[in-house]
Amino acid sequence: MSDLIDALNRKLEKVENELQSCKERLKEVQQLSHIAQWQVDLVTGVPFWSNEDYRILGYEPGEVPPSWDLMLSHIHPEDMDIIMQGREELFEKGWVESEYRIIQKGGEVRFIYSKNMIENDDQGNPILLRGIFRDITEQKNKENEISRLKAALQMSSANN
């Protein structure tokens, strides 16, 4: 019997090590891709942010408690209507995608792509709000540069 318990304990330790390894790889992937994952348990009100949520907003992981109000405080004022409209759409359709700007803790403006969804219980009551957001600032800057260069090329062609 003791051999069986030892074998089970070794198996459990191996599974726990593999799980920890998966968690570490997920954190690394999120950091390298600038993708954050968050959720709010709508029953308890308890939020969760991945480390990348903090980094994208300009904080160190765990520096501040995660909250909807904190997130809203970082939304660019000109893009607040995108967030409010998206919130309505989220509760109507069960999911929403949007792009908007945030202002990081240090004042830098960043572009964000966000996809969020609601999970319901068997009776159709919302129980979990979750989503991802990704820092797409580099992509937006490249798109803007391409647009600028195209406009300059068209202007140059029109003048010749």
N, C-alpha and C positions, 0 to 999 in steps of 0.2 A: 504493500500500500504506500509505503514511504517513497518507493521508486516512482510510482504514478504521480504522487504529489510533487516530487522534484521535477519530473518531466513537464507537468502542467505549469509549474512556476517558471521553468526555463522558457516554455512557449509563451507565457504571459509576458515575461521580460522582453522577449524578442519582439512581440507585437507592440509593446509599449515603446520600444526603441524605434521601430519602424514608423509608428505614428508620430513620434517626436521629430524624426527625420523628415517626414512629409510636411509637418507644420513649418519647419525651418525652410524647406524648399519653397513652400507657398509664400512665406514672408519675402524670400529673396526674389521670387518671380514678381510679386506685387511691387517691390521696390524698383526693380530694373525696368518694369513696364509702366510704372507710375499709375497703377490701378489700385484703387482703394475699395475695400468692401466694408459695408456697415449694415447694421440692422437695429430695429427697435421692437422689442416684445410689447405689443399693444395691450396685452393683459396686465403685465407688471409695470410697463413704462420704462423698463431697463434698456438702455442703449448699449451698443457695442460698436467700436471703431477698430479697424485694423491699424497697424502702425503707419501705413501709407496715408490714411486719412489725416493723421496729425501732420505728417511731413508736407503733404500738398497744401495744407492750410498754414504752414510755416511754423509749426510747433515740433517739439521733440515728443516722441511717443509717450503718452501718459502724463504730459506736462499739465494738461487741463482735463477736467471730466468731459466726456463726450455729451453733447446735447443738441437738440434741434435749434435752440436759441443761439448757441455759439455758431453753428453752421450758418444760420441766417445772418448773423452779424458780419460774416465774411462775403456775402453776396454783393456784387457790384450794384450800387443803387439803381443804375439804369437797366439792370437785368432782373430786378425783383419781380416784375410782372411775369417774366418767364417762369419763375419759381412758383408763383401763386397760380398761374394758369396750369402749370404742370401738376400741381397738387390736386386741383379739381379733376383733371384728366385721369390722374392716378386712381382716384376714388371712383370715377365713373367706369373706366375700362379695366382696372386692375393692374395696369402697368403704364409706364411713360418713359420716353427718351427725350432728352433736351441737351442743348448747349448753352452755356452762360459763362460769365466771368466771375471770378472771386478776387478779393483783395487779401493777400496773405498778411499774416501778423506783422511782417516787416514792411508792408505797403506795396509790394510787387503785385501787379495784376497778372492773373493766370487765366487761361481758357480751360473750361471743363466740359467733358462729355459725361452725361449721367444717364443711367438706365435703372429704373426702380420698379418694384412690384409689391403687391399685397398678397399675403397668403391668408386664406380663410380656413376656418374649422369646418367640420362636416355640416353644420347648420348655416354656413355662409357668412359667419361673423368674422370680420378682420381680426387676426391674431398676431400677425407678424408683418412688419414693413421692412423691406430689405432692398439693397441695391449696390451698385458700383458707381464710382466716378473715376474718371481718368483725366489726368493733366494732358491736354492736347495743345499746349502753348506752342511747342516747336512746330507741329503740323500747321497750326493757324498762321504762324509767322511765315512759313514757307509758302502757304497758299497766298497770303497777302503780297509777298515778294513776287510770286509768279504773276499775279494780277497787275501789280505795278509795272513789271517788265513788259507784259503784253500791251498795256495801255501806252507805255512809252514807245514801243515798237509800232503800234498802230498810228500814233501821233507822228512819228518819224516818217512812216510810209505815206501818210497823208500830206506831209509837207514836201515830199520829193516828187 
